[in-house]
Amino acid sequence: MCHLFIIGSILVAYLSSPPDSDYVKLQRTRCYGTCPAYSVTVFAGGKVVYVGEHFVKVTGKRSYTVRKATVRRLFQSIQKMNFFSLASEFLKEKRVRTKPDGTIDTLLVDVTDSPTRYITVRIGNRLKTVKNYYGGPPELEELEVSIDKVAQTSKWVKGK
């Protein structure tokens, strides 16, 4: 009888914790300069996998754990910003301007030599990747910064 209680307690604890298969991944690619290239995956259970590639302080793979409460807040912000409703890619910035004669036109601003950032989120059976080369919404850039902060990537990336 005691064994059933222990097994039941373990099962309840397992089912009430977020599945470790849920994750958010940030990948920063190279540019023609010295942009840091790396990826970091933060799993809902707190596990983090960092892979440094180029122009980072630490190259290679590192695995470590961060606080679950911090990860939970990250996932809440992803839900709040409606990540799954974002466009799949942002390549150019769209600017609307009013000319001196009062007419309105739209400019598409294109840039070159920037790193691309990919954010992939898996929550349950939903999976989406957003490519942000240039012109993504401010919330997307804030999410990139938040992922780095939660994953504590500065200790691996900065100060090369």
C-alpha positions in Angstrom: 0.0 0.0 0.0 2.9 2.4 0.9 4.4 1.8 -2.6 1.2 2.8 -4.3 1.1 6.0 -2.3 4.7 6.8 -3.3 4.1 6.0 -7.0 0.9 8.1 -6.9 2.7 11.0 -5.4 5.5 10.8 -8.0 2.9 10.6 -10.8 1.0 13.7 -9.5 4.3 15.7 -9.3 5.2 14.6 -12.8 1.9 15.5 -14.3 1.6 18.9 -12.6 5.0 20.1 -13.8 5.4 21.6 -17.3 6.5 19.1 -19.9 10.2 19.3 -20.6 9.3 19.1 -24.3 8.1 22.7 -24.2 10.9 25.1 -25.1 11.9 28.4 -26.6 15.0 28.6 -28.7 16.9 31.7 -29.9 19.5 31.4 -32.7 21.7 34.3 -33.7 23.5 33.9 -37.0 26.8 35.3 -38.3 27.1 38.6 -40.2 30.0 39.8 -42.3 31.6 41.3 -39.2 32.1 40.0 -35.7 28.5 39.3 -34.7 28.2 36.6 -32.1 26.7 33.4 -33.5 25.1 31.0 -31.1 21.9 29.3 -30.1 20.3 28.8 -26.8 17.3 26.6 -25.9 15.4 27.1 -22.7 13.2 24.1 -21.7 10.1 24.6 -19.6 11.6 22.5 -16.8 14.6 24.9 -16.5 17.2 23.1 -18.5 19.2 25.3 -20.9 21.4 24.2 -23.8 23.8 26.8 -25.2 25.8 26.2 -28.4 28.5 28.8 -29.2 29.7 29.0 -32.8 31.6 32.1 -33.7 32.7 35.4 -32.1 31.6 34.3 -28.6 33.6 33.9 -25.4 32.8 30.1 -25.2 32.4 27.9 -28.3 30.8 24.5 -28.1 27.9 23.0 -26.1 27.0 23.8 -22.5 24.1 22.5 -20.5 22.9 24.0 -17.2 19.8 24.8 -15.3 18.0 28.0 -14.5 15.2 28.8 -12.1 11.8 27.4 -13.2 10.0 30.5 -11.9 12.0 32.7 -14.4 11.3 30.3 -17.2 7.6 30.3 -16.3 7.5 34.1 -16.7 9.3 33.8 -20.0 6.6 31.4 -21.3 3.9 33.7 -19.9 5.3 36.6 -21.9 5.4 34.5 -25.0 1.7 33.7 -24.6 0.9 37.3 -23.8 2.5 38.7 -26.9 0.6 36.1 -29.1 3.8 34.7 -30.5 1.9 32.1 -32.6 0.0 34.9 -34.4 3.2 36.7 -35.6 4.3 36.6 -39.2 6.8 33.9 -39.9 9.5 36.3 -41.1 10.5 39.9 -40.9 13.0 40.9 -43.7 12.3 44.6 -44.3 11.0 47.5 -42.3 7.9 49.1 -43.6 7.7 52.9 -43.1 4.7 55.1 -43.9 5.4 58.7 -44.6 3.4 61.8 -45.5 5.0 63.9 -48.3 4.9 67.7 -48.3 2.1 67.6 -50.8 0.0 65.6 -48.3 0.1 62.3 -50.2 1.1 59.2 -48.2 3.5 56.5 -49.5 5.1 53.4 -48.1 8.8 52.7 -48.0 10.3 49.3 -47.6 13.7 49.7 -45.9 16.1 46.9 -46.7 19.5 46.3 -45.0 22.4 44.0 -45.6 25.1 42.4 -43.4 22.9 42.0 -40.3 22.7 38.8 -38.3 19.4 36.9 -38.5 17.6 35.9 -35.3 15.3 32.9 -35.3 13.0 32.2 -32.4 11.4 28.8 -32.2 8.7 28.1 -29.6 7.1 24.8 -28.8 4.2 24.7 -26.4 2.2 21.5 -26.3 1.5 20.5 -29.9 2.1 24.1 -31.2 5.4 24.8 -32.9 6.4 28.0 -34.7 9.6 29.6 -35.9 9.9 33.3 -36.5 12.8 34.7 -38.6 13.7 38.3 -37.7 16.3 39.7 -40.0 15.1 43.3 -40.0 12.0 45.2 -39.1 10.3 42.9 -36.7 8.0 44.3 -34.0 9.5 45.7 -30.8 7.9 42.9 -28.8 10.0 40.4 -30.8 13.2 42.1 -30.1 12.2 42.3 -26.4 11.6 38.6 -26.4 15.1 38.0 -27.9 16.6 40.0 -25.0 14.4 38.2 -22.5 15.5 34.8 -23.7 19.2 35.8 -23.4 18.6 37.1 -19.9 16.7 34.0 -18.7 19.3 31.8 -20.3 22.2 33.9 -18.8 24.0 33.8 -22.2 26.1 36.8 -21.4 28.6 34.6 -19.5 29.2 32.6 -22.6 28.9 35.3 -25.3 30.3 38.6 -23.9 33.9 39.5 -23.4 35.6 37.5 -26.1 
